[in-house]
Amino acid sequence: MGIIFHEEEKQFHLYNDYISYVIGICPDGEVGHLYYGKRIHEKQIVKAYQTRGVRALCCNRKEDENYTKEMAQLEYPAFGNGDFRTPAYEILQENGSRVTNLVYAGHRIYAGKKGIPGLPASYVEKDSDATTLEIVCEDAVAGIRVTLFYTIWEQRPVVCRHARLENMGEEMLDVRRALSLCLDLPDAEYTWMQFQGAWARERYPMERDLSAGITEIESMRGHSSANVNPFVIIKRKDTNEVQGEAMGFHLVYSGNFVARAQADTYGKLRFVMGLNPQWFSWKLSSGEVFDTPEAILSYSAKGLNDLSQSIHGFLNDHMVRSPYKNKPRPILLNNWEATEMNFDEEKILNIAKKGKEAGVELFVLDDGWFGARNDDYAGLGDWFVNANKLPNGIYGLSKKINDMGLQFGIWIEPEMVNEDSELYRAHPDWVLGAPNRPRTLGRHQMVLDYSKPEVVDCIYKQLYDVISNASIHYIKWDMNRSITECYSLGGAPEEQGKVYHKYILGVYSLYERLMKAFPEILFESCASGGARFDAGMLYYAPQAWCSDDTDGHERVKIQYGTSYGYPIASIGAHVSAAPNQQTGRFVTIDDRANIACFGTFGYELDLNEISDEEFARVQQQIRFMKEYREVFQYGKLYRLQSPFTKDTAAWMVVSKDREVALLGLYRGCKTPNVGIDLVRMQGLDPEASYTVNGSGDFYGDYLMEHGIPTIDTEGDWFHGNEDFSTELFVIHKQ
Ligand code: DGJ
C-alpha cells in the first residue's frame, strides 16, 4: 500500500489491495486525472490521457490547434480557459477577472494524515494507517496557491480529499467556489443514487440515469438536511447489492452543500462535491488560507452491500471519536414522546424507575427542562434549569436517577433562541437576520448567529455550568429549523458571504469545546429527527437520531436507506408508543423492537402506560439486546430485500467470526394467495451448520443459496401473517 511517484512520466499512483487512483501532471502543468477504480498494477503507466480534440473550438496551445482542456480529465479544474464544464473553484480577483490557471509546483508524500483546522475530518490512529499526497499548484498571475490533499488508507477502498487555497500575492482574493473534489471519469454509463426525503421520511434511496446532462442535489438550508443527504453513490447500471462497481462520496460537512454529475457530449462524466457556492464568498487577504471540507471516496467492485460495509468500518474506525467508539451503545429511555414538555420531577422519576425495572441503562431528559420552556414559544437560549418543574435542579434529578442505577442525559438545542427568552432580550442582535426585514421563524424560534465567537462563548459557558454541576453521561444536541435571512447583524457587507460557513464552524467549535471539557459524554446529534445526519456530525456525535418517525413499518424504509452511507451503530432507533404519533398506525411492541434493534436501541414512551404483557416483552427485548447488541451494531450488514421494491423487506447482520447472525424480516401490507418467496441470506460460512431460532440444522450454503421463505408455507418459518408483522431470526453456528 502507498503512493508511488513515477518521476519520468510524472504520474502518482495511490494504491492498496482494493483500489488505484492515478494522477498525472499534464504537459502544460495542470493536474490531470488518469484512473480511479479497482486496483491495477502500481508500476503501470497510464497512457490514455486525452488532451486533443478534433476541430477543437478553443485551443490551449499555439503550436497545436487541437490541444484543448475541453477533453482533459482534471483534478481541480478552473473555469474560463477552455474547460467549459463545472469548475472546482472560482476566484474573483481585484481586477474583476475570474480567470485562473493552476500549474503543478511540487508535491509531498508522507505516512499518516493531518487534520483540517476547525473542520471534522477522518483521522489516523497511527501513521501506518494511511499515506498522504499533497500536490501544490500555483497561479503566479493571481498569486494563488492551491494544495490538493489525497489520503489513501491501508486495507480500505477509501481515498479522502480536500483542498487548501492560499493567497500568495498582495491583492485580495475573493473565493467564490471551493469544492472538495472533482472526479473526471472517462465514461458516463452510470446510475446516480441519492438519499432524499423530508421530515419523518428521511434518506429514501432514489436513482437517476447519468448518461446525459447535469444531475445535481444541494442543500441551502444551513444544515445538511433531511431533503437530500450529502452522500451519493455512482454505480454501473447493472450494479446491485451483490455485484458490480459502485463509488460512494460523502461530504464531511453539516452545512450547505452541492453534489453534481455532468455528462458531456463526448461521453465523459465529471463529478464534483463540496460547499455550496451559492451565497458563498470568502475573502482571502495576503497570506490567508481557506480549507475546504473533506470528501470521502469509497469504492467497491462487488456491489452495494460491500460498499456500505467498507463505509461502515471506515466511519466507525476513522471518523467517530468518542469513548463509545466501537463499543456497544447504552440502551436508553427518552421521555419526549411520553411527556413532551409537560413534566415535573416526580413524573420523570416515575418514568425512569419503570425504565430501570425494564433494564434500560440510560435515562434521557428531553426538551423542556430549562428557562421558561413550557411550550415551543419560550426558553431556547436560557440554559439554566426551570425550577418550577425541577426544584432540585439538574443536579438533584441526575443524582436521583444515578441512585436508581441509571446513567443520565439531557437534551439541548444550543443553536436556537426564542423571542421570549432572557438571552434574546439581552442580545437581540445575536440572531441571524437581514437588516430592516422580518425574520422567518421556524417552530417559533430564531437561529443564533454562530459566526460570532461571543455567541458561541456565551452558550458554552451556560452549558458548562449545567454539565459540570450535574452527573451527565449523554447529550442529545437538537437543531429544529433551517437557516433563513443568513446575515450577521453588525458584520461588514463584504463579509456576509462567509456567514453560512462560519456558522457551521461555530457549531463545530462548540462541539469541540464541550468534548474537550467533558470527554466521557456520549453525544447524539438530532435535527427535527434526521435532518443533519452526515459524516461531519459523526466526528463529534457518534450516533444521530435518525427520524421522528418511529412507526414500526415506515422506520424500515428510513433505516434501510440510511444504512447505505452510515453505520448501524450511528443510527438512533427507539421503540415508541402505538398507535404511532406520525402515522396513527398500530404495530405490536415486538414488531417495533424488531426494527429498532438494528440501531442504537432505546425506548421513547412511558413504560408505566403499557400492559403487563407488553412490559414483560420489553424486559425480554432488553435482555435480548444486551446479549446481541454488539452483533447488531458492529456486525457486517447485508441488505437482502428492499422495502422500496417489495412488500417484504429483509436484512441481516453477521458477526465478524460468522458465528452469529441476526436477520430481520419486515412485512408490509399482506397480499393474499401468493406463491413462495425466498429470502437468501449472506455472509455465513457455507461449510458450517447453523441453527435458526434455536432449532434445525442448516448448512450456510443452504441458507445463502436456497434461502428461507418469507411467507407462512407450512407454518414452519414465519408465523406473522398480519400486515406489518415482522420476524427476527437468530442464527448460530453449531
Ligand atoms: C425534535 C426531535 O427530533 C425530537 O426527538 C425531540 O427531541 C424534539 N425535537 C424536542 O423538541
Residues whose N, C-alpha, C, O or C-beta is under 5 A from the ligand:
A	BS01	DGJ	W336 D366 D367 D478 C526 S528 G529 D548
